[in-house]
Amino acid sequence: MAQAAEPTWSSLPLGFASAESAAVPLHLVAEDRLDSWAETQTAPVVSWMRRIGFTGMLGQVHLIPAGEAALALMGYGTAEKRARSRFALAQAASALPTGTYALATDLPDSEAAEGALGWLLAGYRFDRYKRAGNSGAGTTAGSAPASAAARLVAPRGVDAHRIETIARGEALTRDLINTPAADMGPAELEAAARALADAHGASIEVTEGAALAERFPLIHTVGRAATRPPRLIDLRHGTEGPRLTLVGKGICFDTGGLNLKPGSAMGLMKKDMGGAATVLGLTSMILSLGLPLQLRVLIPAAENAVSGDAFRPGDVLRARDGKTIEVNNTDAEGRLVLADALALGAEESPDLMVSMATLTGAARVAVGPDLAPYYTDDGAVAAALDAGGAAVADPVWRMPFHAPYEAMIEPAIADLDNAPSGGFAGSITAALFLRRFTEGAQAYAHFDIYGWQPSAAPARPKGGVGQGARALLEALPRILDL
């Protein structure tokens, strides 16, 4: 194994404040209930509220003196406006000064859980490359300078341990994606997986070198041109319960290969391992929560580079399971490395196999950066994912495995084409390509995620972000009967 320093994770605790701490009450005041709320307050509080122009508009945050104490106000807008802004409460976390706060407004359990998670996620900072004392510290990932010390007491009715666990898993995903490729190559991705395995008593096996070329020829072919060697990371945990296999695309940097990307398209390619990062964050959640299942995590880790040894357009490659693939575009390398990993995972006939990958620009064109499109043939899996995503503010959208498009991925001289010409249905044809390597899995779902927040939003600073993981975590008990 190549030696690599473990990545530096987020420095914030991403946890709730102790309930015993003296806390400032935080009132969430809806626009249409401002007058009724004011009737319950003292005259000085109401006078101060009027003076500062507090209207209950979504996102307004103020600290108001109340005798020797204080209270905090957040405008909670209307239900319609909140529906258009996930994690509304996170705006208070980013705006309030140092201190401990406790909700003084009762919320439905699901709304309280979303608010609590958003508060924790709003505290995320990626400051690995900031000098100590820099006035902009904490903004590397694009977040505005904000108080990291605005702590929240866990609201009544929420599972604090579960929410903290999810927040830490998401922080792991964000840290991995945000780390530049110079410090997050295949060896560093392996180190992150090993650290996770060590923390939870999981086993891990890594295949590289001649063994990789023999057993996983597509992964080897994609990564052989890079100076940092490719590998297949195989993590396992649990010996009882249903079998879940997670497969994450780990392309640590994608130049496009000989079909070289233009500079404008290469700038964010450190995030091309976003599928692997999301899978590892989800693995952290699953293991920390102790879900009773047999978990297997497969990460094909490689760089798609350019050298004399790079694979070429027109080459015909042979996958692990024997299928042949004509290379129409070396920039469609993600589906190649996933194919070998999926073929391996399918050999054990897992009850559910899920792949996650920053796979196609076509998916972004179809649904934008906020939605995580997914594919599955299983109606029960789809129903569980849709319900899970809605329950935990992790929006997903089902896309079709459209059988008539199968002909588009079948070239004249090989079994499959890695990048059909024509430009149509790019995300669908990529998903159909991957499905060809999942025979044996009892159920399969594929997420074509973006893995990046293009502009800051509540609880989501600009930068790396997990997508689909929380939805899947919420859906697993229903899918696997846990």
DRENDO-1510 file (C-alpha; in Angstrom, 1 decimal, always signed):
<recs>
REC; n; res; u; v; w
REC; 1; MET; +0.0; +0.0; +0.0 .
REC; 2; ALA; +1.3; +3.5; -0.9 .
REC; 3; GLN; +1.8; +5.6; +2.2 .
REC; 4; ALA; -0.3; +8.8; +2.3 .
REC; 5; ALA; -1.2; +11.3; +5.0 .
REC; 6; GLU; -4.7; +11.2; +6.1 .
REC; 7; PRO; -6.8; +14.2; +5.0 .
REC; 8; THR; -7.5; +16.9; +7.5 .
REC; 9; TRP; -11.2; +16.8; +8.3 .
REC; 10; SER; -13.4; +19.8; +9.2 .
REC; 11; SER; -12.2; +21.4; +12.5 .
REC; 12; LEU; -15.7; +22.1; +13.8 .
REC; 13; PRO; -17.4; +19.7; +16.3 .
REC; 14; LEU; -20.7; +19.6; +14.3 .
REC; 15; GLY; -22.5; +18.7; +17.4 .
REC; 16; PHE; -25.3; +20.1; +19.6 .
REC; 17; ALA; -24.7; +22.2; +22.7 .
REC; 18; SER; -25.3; +20.6; +26.1 .
REC; 19; ALA; -28.9; +21.1; +27.3 .
REC; 20; GLU; -27.5; +22.2; +30.6 .
REC; 21; SER; -25.8; +25.3; +29.1 .
REC; 22; ALA; -27.5; +28.7; +29.6 .
REC; 23; ALA; -29.2; +29.2; +26.3 .
REC; 24; VAL; -30.8; +32.2; +24.6 .
REC; 25; PRO; -34.3; +31.4; +23.5 .
REC; 26; LEU; -34.7; +31.6; +19.8 .
REC; 27; HIS; -38.2; +32.4; +18.5 .
REC; 28; LEU; -39.2; +31.5; +15.0 .
REC; 29; VAL; -41.8; +34.1; +14.0 .
REC; 30; ALA; -43.9; +33.6; +10.9 .
REC; 31; GLU; -44.9; +36.6; +8.9 .
REC; 32; ASP; -48.6; +35.8; +9.2 .
REC; 33; ARG; -48.3; +35.3; +13.0 .
REC; 34; LEU; -46.2; +38.3; +13.9 .
REC; 35; ASP; -49.1; +40.2; +15.7 .
REC; 36; SER; -50.2; +37.2; +17.7 .
REC; 37; TRP; -46.6; +36.5; +18.8 .
REC; 38; ALA; -46.1; +40.1; +19.8 .
REC; 39; GLU; -49.1; +39.9; +22.1 .
REC; 40; THR; -47.2; +37.3; +24.2 .
REC; 41; GLN; -44.2; +39.6; +24.7 .
REC; 42; THR; -43.3; +42.5; +27.0 .
REC; 43; ALA; -43.7; +46.0; +25.8 .
REC; 44; PRO; -39.9; +46.7; +25.6 .
REC; 45; VAL; -39.4; +43.6; +23.4 .
REC; 46; VAL; -42.3; +44.7; +21.1 .
REC; 47; SER; -41.0; +48.2; +21.0 .
REC; 48; TRP; -37.5; +47.0; +20.1 .
REC; 49; MET; -38.9; +44.7; +17.5 .
REC; 50; ARG; -40.8; +47.5; +15.8 .
REC; 51; ARG; -37.8; +49.8; +15.9 .
REC; 52; ILE; -35.5; +47.4; +14.1 .
REC; 53; GLY; -38.2; +46.7; +11.5 .
REC; 54; PHE; -38.7; +43.1; +12.2 .
REC; 55; THR; -41.6; +41.7; +10.1 .
REC; 56; GLY; -41.1; +38.0; +10.2 .
REC; 57; MET; -39.8; +37.9; +6.7 .
REC; 58; LEU; -37.8; +34.7; +6.1 .
REC; 59; GLY; -34.2; +35.1; +7.0 .
REC; 60; GLN; -34.4; +38.1; +9.3 .
REC; 61; VAL; -32.3; +37.4; +12.4 .
REC; 62; HIS; -32.0; +39.7; +15.4 .
REC; 63; LEU; -30.8; +39.5; +19.0 .
REC; 64; ILE; -33.0; +41.6; +21.3 .
REC; 65; PRO; -32.3; +42.6; +24.9 .
REC; 66; ALA; -34.9; +41.5; +27.3 .
REC; 67; GLY; -34.1; +42.8; +30.8 .
REC; 68; GLU; -30.9; +41.2; +32.0 .
REC; 69; ALA; -31.2; +38.4; +29.5 .
REC; 70; ALA; -31.9; +38.4; +25.7 .
REC; 71; LEU; -33.9; +36.6; +23.1 .
REC; 72; ALA; -33.2; +35.9; +19.5 .
REC; 73; LEU; -35.7; +36.4; +16.7 .
REC; 74; MET; -35.7; +34.7; +13.3 .
REC; 75; GLY; -38.2; +35.6; +10.6 .
REC; 76; TYR; -39.8; +32.3; +9.5 .
REC; 77; GLY; -41.6; +33.7; +6.5 .
REC; 78; THR; -44.6; +31.8; +5.3 .
REC; 79; ALA; -45.0; +28.0; +4.6 .
REC; 80; GLU; -44.8; +28.8; +0.9 .
REC; 81; LYS; -41.6; +30.7; +1.2 .
REC; 82; ARG; -40.0; +28.0; +3.5 .
REC; 83; ALA; -40.9; +25.4; +0.9 .
REC; 84; ARG; -38.7; +27.3; -1.6 .
REC; 85; SER; -35.7; +27.4; +0.8 .
REC; 86; ARG; -34.4; +24.2; +2.4 .
REC; 87; PHE; -32.8; +24.5; +5.8 .
REC; 88; ALA; -34.4; +27.9; +6.7 .
REC; 89; LEU; -33.2; +27.7; +10.3 .
REC; 90; ALA; -29.6; +27.5; +9.1 .
REC; 91; GLN; -29.7; +31.2; +8.3 .
REC; 92; ALA; -29.9; +31.9; +12.1 .
REC; 93; ALA; -26.9; +29.7; +12.7 .
REC; 94; SER; -24.9; +31.8; +10.3 .
REC; 95; ALA; -26.1; +35.2; +11.5 .
REC; 96; LEU; -26.3; +34.9; +15.3 .
REC; 97; PRO; -23.3; +35.9; +17.5 .
REC; 98; THR; -21.3; +33.6; +19.7 .
REC; 99; GLY; -23.5; +31.8; +22.2 .
REC; 100; THR; -25.8; +28.9; +22.9 .
REC; 101; TYR; -29.4; +29.0; +21.6 .
REC; 102; ALA; -32.5; +26.9; +22.2 .
REC; 103; LEU; -35.7; +26.9; +20.1 .
REC; 104; ALA; -38.5; +28.6; +21.9 .
REC; 105; THR; -40.9; +27.6; +19.2 .
REC; 106; ASP; -42.4; +24.2; +18.9 .
REC; 107; LEU; -42.1; +22.6; +15.5 .
REC; 108; PRO; -43.3; +19.3; +14.0 .
REC; 109; ASP; -40.7; +16.6; +14.5 .
REC; 110; SER; -39.7; +16.4; +10.9 .
REC; 111; GLU; -39.4; +20.2; +10.6 .
REC; 112; ALA; -37.4; +20.3; +13.8 .
REC; 113; ALA; -35.1; +17.6; +12.5 .
REC; 114; GLU; -34.5; +19.4; +9.3 .
REC; 115; GLY; -33.8; +22.6; +11.1 .
REC; 116; ALA; -31.4; +21.0; +13.5 .
REC; 117; LEU; -29.5; +19.3; +10.8 .
REC; 118; GLY; -29.3; +22.5; +8.8 .
REC; 119; TRP; -27.9; +24.3; +11.8 .
REC; 120; LEU; -25.1; +21.8; +12.2 .
REC; 121; LEU; -24.3; +21.8; +8.5 .
REC; 122; ALA; -24.2; +25.6; +8.5 .
REC; 123; GLY; -21.3; +25.4; +10.8 .
REC; 124; TYR; -19.2; +23.5; +8.3 .
REC; 125; ARG; -15.9; +25.1; +7.3 .
REC; 126; PHE; -13.1; +23.9; +5.0 .
REC; 127; ASP; -10.1; +25.8; +6.3 .
REC; 128; ARG; -7.3; +23.4; +5.7 .
REC; 129; TYR; -5.4; +25.8; +3.5 .
REC; 130; LYS; -6.1; +29.0; +5.5 .
REC; 131; ARG; -3.3; +30.4; +7.7 .
REC; 132; ALA; -4.2; +30.6; +11.4 .
REC; 133; GLY; -5.5; +34.1; +12.3 .
REC; 134; ASN; -6.4; +34.9; +8.7 .
REC; 135; SER; -9.5; +37.1; +8.8 .
REC; 136; GLY; -11.1; +35.0; +6.1 .
REC; 137; ALA; -10.5; +31.7; +7.8 .
REC; 138; GLY; -13.2; +29.3; +7.3 .
REC; 139; THR; -14.3; +30.5; +3.8 .
REC; 140; THR; -12.2; +28.2; +1.6 .
REC; 141; ALA; -15.3; +26.3; +0.7 .
REC; 142; GLY; -17.0; +29.5; -0.2 .
REC; 143; SER; -19.0; +30.1; +3.0 .
REC; 144; ALA; -19.4; +33.7; +4.2 .
REC; 145; PRO; -17.5; +34.6; +7.4 .
REC; 146; ALA; -19.8; +33.5; +10.2 .
REC; 147; SER; -19.8; +32.6; +13.8 .
REC; 148; ALA; -18.9; +29.0; +14.3 .
REC; 149; ALA; -19.8; +29.4; +18.0 .
REC; 150; ALA; -23.5; +29.8; +17.5 .
REC; 151; ARG; -24.4; +26.5; +19.1 .
REC; 152; LEU; -27.9; +25.0; +19.3 .
REC; 153; VAL; -29.4; +22.8; +22.0 .
REC; 154; ALA; -31.0; +19.8; +20.3 .
REC; 155; PRO; -34.7; +20.6; +19.8 .
REC; 156; ARG; -37.3; +18.5; +21.6 .
REC; 157; GLY; -38.5; +15.5; +19.6 .
REC; 158; VAL; -35.4; +15.0; +17.5 .
REC; 159; ASP; -32.8; +12.1; +17.5 .
REC; 160; ALA; -29.8; +14.2; +18.4 .
REC; 161; HIS; -27.3; +11.3; +17.9 .
REC; 162; ARG; -28.7; +10.5; +14.4 .
REC; 163; ILE; -28.6; +14.1; +13.3 .
REC; 164; GLU; -25.0; +14.6; +14.6 .
REC; 165; THR; -24.0; +11.4; +12.8 .
REC; 166; ILE; -25.4; +12.5; +9.5 .
REC; 167; ALA; -23.8; +15.9; +9.8 .
REC; 168; ARG; -20.4; +14.4; +10.4 .
REC; 169; GLY; -20.8; +12.0; +7.5 .
REC; 170; GLU; -21.8; +14.9; +5.3 .
REC; 171; ALA; -18.7; +16.9; +6.6 .
REC; 172; LEU; -16.5; +13.9; +5.5 .
REC; 173; THR; -18.0; +14.0; +2.0 .
REC; 174; ARG; -17.5; +17.7; +1.7 .
REC; 175; ASP; -13.9; +17.6; +3.0 .
REC; 176; LEU; -13.0; +14.9; +0.5 .
REC; 177; ILE; -14.5; +16.7; -2.5 .
REC; 178; ASN; -13.1; +20.1; -1.4 .
REC; 179; THR; -9.5; +18.8; -1.1 .
REC; 180; PRO; -7.5; +19.7; -4.2 .
REC; 181; ALA; -6.4; +16.7; -6.4 .
REC; 182; ALA; -2.8; +17.3; -5.5 .
REC; 183; ASP; -3.7; +16.2; -2.0 .
REC; 184; MET; -6.5; +13.8; -2.9 .
REC; 185; GLY; -5.2; +11.2; -5.3 .
REC; 186; PRO; -6.0; +7.4; -5.3 .
REC; 187; ALA; -3.6; +6.9; -2.3 .
REC; 188; GLU; -5.3; +9.6; -0.2 .
REC; 189; LEU; -8.7; +8.3; -1.1 .
REC; 190; GLU; -7.6; +4.9; +0.1 .
REC; 191; ALA; -6.2; +6.4; +3.3 .
REC; 192; ALA; -9.6; +8.0; +4.0 .
REC; 193; ALA; -11.3; +4.6; +3.5 .
REC; 194; ARG; -8.8; +2.9; +5.7 .
REC; 195; ALA; -9.3; +5.5; +8.5 .
REC; 196; LEU; -13.0; +4.9; +8.3 .
REC; 197; ALA; -12.5; +1.1; +8.4 .
REC; 198; ASP; -10.2; +1.4; +11.3 .
REC; 199; ALA; -12.6; +3.5; +13.2 .
REC; 200; HIS; -15.4; +1.0; +12.9 .
REC; 201; GLY; -13.6; -2.4; +12.8 .
REC; 202; ALA; -14.3; -2.9; +9.1 .
REC; 203; SER; -12.0; -4.9; +6.9 .
REC; 204; ILE; -10.4; -3.4; +3.8 .
REC; 205; GLU; -8.6; -4.9; +0.8 .
REC; 206; VAL; -6.9; -2.9; -2.0 .
REC; 207; THR; -6.0; -4.2; -5.4 .
REC; 208; GLU; -3.4; -2.5; -7.5 .
REC; 209; GLY; -0.5; -3.1; -9.9 .
REC; 210; ALA; -0.4; -6.4; -11.9 .
REC; 211; ALA; -3.4; -7.8; -9.9 .
REC; 212; LEU; -5.5; -4.8; -10.9 .
REC; 213; ALA; -4.6; -5.2; -14.5 .
REC; 214; GLU; -5.6; -8.9; -14.4 .
REC; 215; ARG; -8.8; -8.7; -12.3 .
REC; 216; PHE; -10.0; -5.2; -13.1 .
REC; 217; PRO; -8.8; -4.3; -16.6 .
REC; 218; LEU; -11.0; -1.3; -17.1 .
REC; 219; ILE; -9.9; +0.4; -13.9 .
REC; 220; HIS; -6.3; -0.3; -14.8 .
REC; 221; THR; -6.7; +1.0; -18.3 .
REC; 222; VAL; -8.2; +4.3; -17.3 .
REC; 223; GLY; -5.6; +5.0; -14.6 .
REC; 224; ARG; -2.4; +3.6; -16.2 .
REC; 225; ALA; -1.4; +6.9; -17.7 .
REC; 226; ALA; -1.2; +8.7; -14.4 .
REC; 227; THR; +1.9; +8.9; -12.2 .
REC; 228; ARG; -0.2; +7.9; -9.2 .
REC; 229; PRO; -1.4; +4.4; -9.7 .
REC; 230; PRO; -5.0; +3.3; -9.8 .
REC; 231; ARG; -6.6; +0.8; -7.4 .
REC; 232; LEU; -9.8; -0.9; -6.3 .
REC; 233; ILE; -10.8; -0.3; -2.7 .
REC; 234; ASP; -13.0; -3.0; -1.1 .
REC; 235; LEU; -14.3; -2.3; +2.4 .
REC; 236; ARG; -16.5; -4.8; +4.3 .
REC; 237; HIS; -18.4; -4.7; +7.6 .
REC; 238; GLY; -20.9; -7.0; +9.1 .
REC; 239; THR; -21.7; -10.7; +8.7 .
REC; 240; GLU; -25.4; -10.8; +9.3 .
REC; 241; GLY; -28.5; -9.1; +7.8 .
REC; 242; PRO; -29.3; -8.0; +4.3 .
REC; 243; ARG; -26.5; -7.3; +1.9 .
REC; 244; LEU; -25.9; -3.8; +0.7 .
REC; 245; THR; -23.2; -2.9; -1.8 .
REC; 246; LEU; -22.2; +0.7; -2.4 .
REC; 247; VAL; -20.1; +1.6; -5.4 .
REC; 248; GLY; -18.6; +5.1; -5.7 .
REC; 249; LYS; -16.8; +6.6; -8.7 .
REC; 250; GLY; -13.3; +7.6; -7.5 .
REC; 251; ILE; -11.8; +9.5; -10.4 .
REC; 252; CYS; -9.5; +11.9; -8.4 .
REC; 253; PHE; -8.9; +14.1; -11.4 .
REC; 254; ASP; -10.3; +14.0; -14.9 .
REC; 255; THR; -8.3; +15.7; -17.7 .
REC; 256; GLY; -10.6; +13.9; -20.2 .
REC; 257; GLY; -7.6; +11.8; -21.4 .
REC; 258; LEU; -6.7; +12.1; -25.0 .
REC; 259; ASN; -10.1; +13.6; -25.6 .
REC; 260; LEU; -8.7; +16.5; -23.5 .
REC; 261; LYS; -11.2; +18.8; -21.7 .
REC; 262; PRO; -10.8; +22.5; -22.3 .
REC; 263; GLY; -9.5; +24.5; -19.3 .
REC; 264; SER; -13.0; +25.8; -18.5 .
REC; 265; ALA; -14.3; +22.2; -18.1 .
REC; 266; MET; -11.3; +21.0; -16.1 .
REC; 267; GLY; -11.4; +23.6; -13.2 .
REC; 268; LEU; -13.8; +21.5; -11.1 .
REC; 269; MET; -12.5; +18.1; -11.8 .
REC; 270; LYS; -11.2; +17.6; -8.3 .
REC; 271; LYS; -14.8; +16.8; -7.6 .
REC; 272; ASP; -14.9; +13.9; -10.0 .
REC; 273; MET; -14.5; +11.6; -7.1 .
REC; 274; GLY; -17.7; +13.0; -5.6 .
REC; 275; GLY; -19.4; +9.6; -5.9 .
REC; 276; ALA; -16.7; +8.0; -3.8 .
REC; 277; ALA; -16.8; +10.8; -1.3 .
REC; 278; THR; -20.6; +10.5; -1.0 .
REC; 279; VAL; -20.4; +6.8; -0.6 .
REC; 280; LEU; -17.7; +7.1; +2.2 .
REC; 281; GLY; -19.8; +9.8; +4.0 .
REC; 282; LEU; -22.8; +7.4; +3.8 .
REC; 283; THR; -20.7; +4.6; +5.0 .
REC; 284; SER; -19.7; +6.7; +8.0 .
REC; 285; MET; -23.4; +7.3; +8.8 .
REC; 286; ILE; -24.4; +3.6; +8.4 .
REC; 287; LEU; -21.5; +2.3; +10.6 .
REC; 288; SER; -21.9; +5.0; +13.2 .
REC; 289; LEU; -25.7; +4.2; +13.5 .
REC; 290; GLY; -25.0; +0.5; +13.6 .
REC; 291; LEU; -27.5; -0.6; +10.9 .
REC; 292; PRO; -27.8; -4.4; +11.0 .
REC; 293; LEU; -26.7; -5.3; +7.5 .
REC; 294; GLN; -23.7; -6.7; +5.6 .
REC; 295; LEU; -22.1; -3.7; +4.0 .
REC; 296; ARG; -19.6; -3.8; +1.1 .
REC; 297; VAL; -18.1; -0.6; -0.3 .
REC; 298; LEU; -16.3; -0.6; -3.6 .
REC; 299; ILE; -14.3; +2.4; -4.9 .
REC; 300; PRO; -12.5; +2.3; -8.2 .
REC; 301; ALA; -9.9; +5.0; -7.6 .
REC; 302; ALA; -7.9; +6.5; -10.5 .
REC; 303; GLU; -6.8; +9.6; -12.4 .
REC; 304; ASN; -7.7; +10.0; -16.0 .
REC; 305; ALA; -4.4; +11.5; -17.3 .
REC; 306; VAL; -2.6; +12.0; -20.6 .
REC; 307; SER; +0.7; +10.2; -21.4 .
REC; 308; GLY; +2.1; +7.8; -23.9 .
REC; 309; ASP; +0.4; +5.0; -22.1 .
REC; 310; ALA; -3.1; +6.6; -22.2 .
REC; 311; PHE; -5.9; +4.6; -23.7 .
REC; 312; ARG; -7.2; +5.9; -27.1 .
REC; 313; PRO; -10.5; +6.6; -28.9 .
REC; 314; GLY; -11.3; +3.6; -31.0 .
REC; 315; ASP; -9.7; +1.1; -28.6 .
REC; 316; VAL; -11.7; -1.9; -27.7 .
REC; 317; LEU; -11.4; -2.9; -24.0 .
REC; 318; ARG; -12.5; -6.0; -22.2 .
REC; 319; ALA; -14.2; -5.7; -18.8 .
REC; 320; ARG; -13.9; -7.9; -15.8 .
REC; 321; ASP; -16.9; -9.9; -16.8 .
REC; 322; GLY; -15.7; -10.3; -20.4 .
REC; 323; LYS; -17.9; -7.8; -22.1 .
REC; 324; THR; -16.1; -5.7; -24.8 .
REC; 325; ILE; -16.3; -2.0; -25.0 .
REC; 326; GLU; -15.5; +0.3; -27.9 .
REC; 327; VAL; -14.0; +3.6; -26.6 .
REC; 328; ASN; -15.8; +6.4; -28.4 .
REC; 329; ASN; -14.5; +9.1; -26.0 .
REC; 330; THR; -11.8; +8.8; -23.4 .
REC; 331; ASP; -13.6; +11.5; -21.4 .
REC; 332; ALA; -16.4; +9.0; -20.6 .
REC; 333; GLU; -14.1; +7.1; -18.3 .
REC; 334; GLY; -16.2; +7.0; -15.1 .
REC; 335; ARG; -18.6; +4.4; -16.5 .
REC; 336; LEU; -15.6; +2.2; -17.4 .
REC; 337; VAL; -14.1; +2.1; -13.9 .
REC; 338; LEU; -17.6; +1.6; -12.4 .
REC; 339; ALA; -18.3; -1.3; -14.8 .
REC; 340; ASP; -15.5; -3.4; -13.3 .
REC; 341; ALA; -16.5; -2.5; -9.7 .
REC; 342; LEU; -20.2; -3.2; -10.4 .
REC; 343; ALA; -19.4; -6.6; -12.0 .
REC; 344; LEU; -17.4; -7.5; -8.9 .
REC; 345; GLY; -20.2; -6.5; -6.6 .
REC; 346; ALA; -22.9; -8.3; -8.6 .
REC; 347; GLU; -21.0; -11.6; -8.2 .
REC; 348; GLU; -22.2; -11.8; -4.6 .
REC; 349; SER; -25.9; -11.1; -5.6 .
REC; 350; PRO; -26.4; -8.4; -3.0 .
REC; 351; ASP; -30.0; -7.5; -2.0 .
REC; 352; LEU; -29.3; -3.9; -3.0 .
REC; 353; MET; -26.5; -2.4; -5.0 .
REC; 354; VAL; -26.2; +1.3; -5.4 .
REC; 355; SER; -23.7; +3.3; -7.5 .
REC; 356; MET; -23.0; +7.0; -7.0 .
REC; 357; ALA; -21.1; +9.0; -9.5 .
REC; 358; THR; -20.5; +12.5; -10.9 .
REC; 359; LEU; -21.1; +10.9; -14.2 .
REC; 360; THR; -22.7; +13.2; -16.9 .
REC; 361; GLY; -23.2; +16.8; -17.7 .
REC; 362; ALA; -26.5; +15.7; -19.3 .
REC; 363; ALA; -27.9; +15.1; -15.8 .
REC; 364; ARG; -27.0; +18.7; -14.8 .
REC; 365; VAL; -28.7; +20.0; -17.9 .
REC; 366; ALA; -31.8; +18.0; -17.1 .
REC; 367; VAL; -32.3; +18.7; -13.4 .
REC; 368; GLY; -29.8; +21.3; -12.4 .
REC; 369; PRO; -27.3; +21.1; -9.5 .
REC; 370; ASP; -29.8; +20.8; -6.7 .
REC; 371; LEU; -31.5; +17.5; -7.5 .
REC; 372; ALA; -29.9; +14.1; -7.4 .
REC; 373; PRO; -31.3; +12.1; -10.3 .
REC; 374; TYR; -31.4; +8.3; -9.9 .
REC; 375; TYR; -32.3; +5.3; -11.9 .
REC; 376; THR; -33.9; +2.0; -10.8 .
REC; 377; ASP; -36.1; -0.7; -12.2 .
REC; 378; ASP; -37.5; -1.5; -8.8 .
REC; 379; GLY; -40.7; +0.4; -8.0 .
REC; 380; ALA; -40.4; -0.3; -4.2 .
REC; 381; VAL; -36.9; +1.1; -4.2 .
REC; 382; ALA; -38.0; +4.2; -6.1 .
REC; 383; ALA; -40.9; +4.7; -3.7 .
REC; 384; ALA; -38.6; +4.4; -0.7 .
REC; 385; LEU; -36.1; +6.8; -2.1 .
REC; 386; ASP; -38.7; +9.4; -3.0 .
REC; 387; ALA; -40.2; +9.3; +0.4 .
REC; 388; GLY; -36.8; +9.3; +2.1 .
REC; 389; GLY; -35.6; +12.3; +0.1 .
REC; 390; ALA; -38.7; +14.3; +1.0 .
REC; 391; ALA; -38.4; +13.4; +4.6 .
REC; 392; VAL; -34.8; +14.5; +5.1 .
REC; 393; ALA; -34.6; +17.5; +2.7 .
REC; 394; ASP; -32.4; +15.6; +0.3 .
REC; 395; PRO; -34.3; +16.0; -3.0 .
REC; 396; VAL; -34.0; +13.2; -5.5 .
REC; 397; TRP; -35.7; +12.6; -8.9 .
REC; 398; ARG; -36.3; +9.3; -10.7 .
REC; 399; MET; -35.1; +9.0; -14.2 .
REC; 400; PRO; -36.0; +6.2; -16.7 .
REC; 401; PHE; -34.0; +3.1; -17.8 .
REC; 402; HIS; -35.5; +3.6; -21.2 .
REC; 403; ALA; -35.1; +0.3; -23.0 .
REC; 404; PRO; -35.4; +1.6; -26.6 .
REC; 405; TYR; -32.2; +3.5; -26.0 .
REC; 406; GLU; -30.3; +0.3; -25.5 .
REC; 407; ALA; -29.4; +0.2; -29.2 .
REC; 408; MET; -27.6; +3.5; -28.7 .
REC; 409; ILE; -24.9; +1.8; -26.6 .
REC; 410; GLU; -24.3; -1.1; -29.0 .
REC; 411; PRO; -21.7; -0.4; -31.5 .
REC; 412; ALA; -20.8; -2.4; -34.6 .
REC; 413; ILE; -17.6; -4.0; -33.4 .
REC; 414; ALA; -18.0; -4.6; -29.7 .
REC; 415; ASP; -20.6; -5.4; -27.1 .
REC; 416; LEU; -20.9; -1.8; -25.8 .
REC; 417; ASP; -20.0; +1.8; -26.7 .
REC; 418; ASN; -18.8; +4.0; -23.8 .
REC; 419; ALA; -20.1; +7.3; -25.3 .
REC; 420; PRO; -22.7; +7.1; -28.1 .
REC; 421; SER; -22.6; +9.8; -30.7 .
REC; 422; GLY; -25.5; +12.1; -31.3 .
REC; 423; GLY; -25.6; +13.9; -28.0 .
REC; 424; PHE; -29.1; +12.7; -26.9 .
REC; 425; ALA; -30.0; +11.1; -23.6 .
REC; 426; GLY; -26.5; +11.2; -22.2 .
REC; 427; SER; -27.4; +10.4; -18.6 .
REC; 428; ILE; -29.9; +7.7; -19.6 .
REC; 429; THR; -27.4; +5.9; -21.9 .
REC; 430; ALA; -24.7; +6.1; -19.2 .
REC; 431; ALA; -27.1; +4.5; -16.7 .
REC; 432; LEU; -28.1; +1.8; -19.3 .
REC; 433; PHE; -24.4; +1.1; -19.8 .
REC; 434; LEU; -23.8; +0.6; -16.0 .
REC; 435; ARG; -26.9; -1.6; -15.7 .
REC; 436; ARG; -25.3; -4.1; -18.1 .
REC; 437; PHE; -22.8; -4.9; -15.3 .
REC; 438; THR; -25.3; -5.5; -12.5 .
REC; 439; GLU; -26.7; -8.8; -13.4 .
REC; 440; GLY; -27.0; -10.8; -10.2 .
REC; 441; ALA; -27.9; -7.9; -7.9 .
REC; 442; GLN; -31.4; -8.4; -6.5 .
REC; 443; ALA; -32.0; -4.6; -6.9 .
REC; 444; TYR; -30.0; -1.8; -8.4 .
REC; 445; ALA; -30.1; +2.0; -8.2 .
REC; 446; HIS; -27.7; +4.5; -9.8 .
REC; 447; PHE; -27.3; +8.1; -8.8 .
REC; 448; ASP; -25.9; +10.6; -11.3 .
REC; 449; ILE; -25.0; +13.4; -8.9 .
REC; 450; TYR; -23.3; +16.7; -9.2 .
REC; 451; GLY; -21.5; +16.8; -5.9 .
REC; 452; TRP; -21.0; +20.6; -5.9 .
REC; 453; GLN; -22.9; +23.6; -4.5 .
REC; 454; PRO; -22.3; +26.3; -7.2 .
REC; 455; SER; -23.4; +29.2; -4.9 .
REC; 456; ALA; -23.8; +29.5; -1.2 .
REC; 457; ALA; -27.2; +28.5; +0.2 .
REC; 458; PRO; -28.5; +27.9; +3.8 .
REC; 459; ALA; -26.5; +25.0; +5.3 .
REC; 460; ARG; -24.6; +24.6; +2.0 .
REC; 461; PRO; -21.6; +26.8; +1.4 .
REC; 462; LYS; -20.2; +26.9; -2.1 .
REC; 463; GLY; -18.1; +23.8; -2.7 .
REC; 464; GLY; -18.4; +20.1; -2.3 .
REC; 465; VAL; -21.7; +18.7; -1.1 .
REC; 466; GLY; -23.2; +15.2; -0.6 .
REC; 467; GLN; -26.3; +14.3; -2.6 .
REC; 468; GLY; -28.6; +11.3; -2.3 .
REC; 469; ALA; -26.9; +9.9; +0.8 .
REC; 470; ARG; -29.4; +11.1; +3.4 .
REC; 471; ALA; -32.3; +10.0; +1.1 .
REC; 472; LEU; -30.8; +6.5; +0.8 .
REC; 473; LEU; -30.0; +6.3; +4.5 .
REC; 474; GLU; -33.6; +7.1; +5.3 .
REC; 475; ALA; -34.9; +4.6; +2.7 .
REC; 476; LEU; -32.7; +1.6; +3.7 .
REC; 477; PRO; -34.9; +0.3; +6.5 .
REC; 478; ARG; -37.9; +0.2; +4.1 .
REC; 479; ILE; -36.0; -1.3; +1.2 .
REC; 480; LEU; -34.1; -3.9; +3.2 .
REC; 481; ASP; -36.7; -4.5; +5.9 .
REC; 482; LEU; -34.3; -3.6; +8.7 .
</recs>
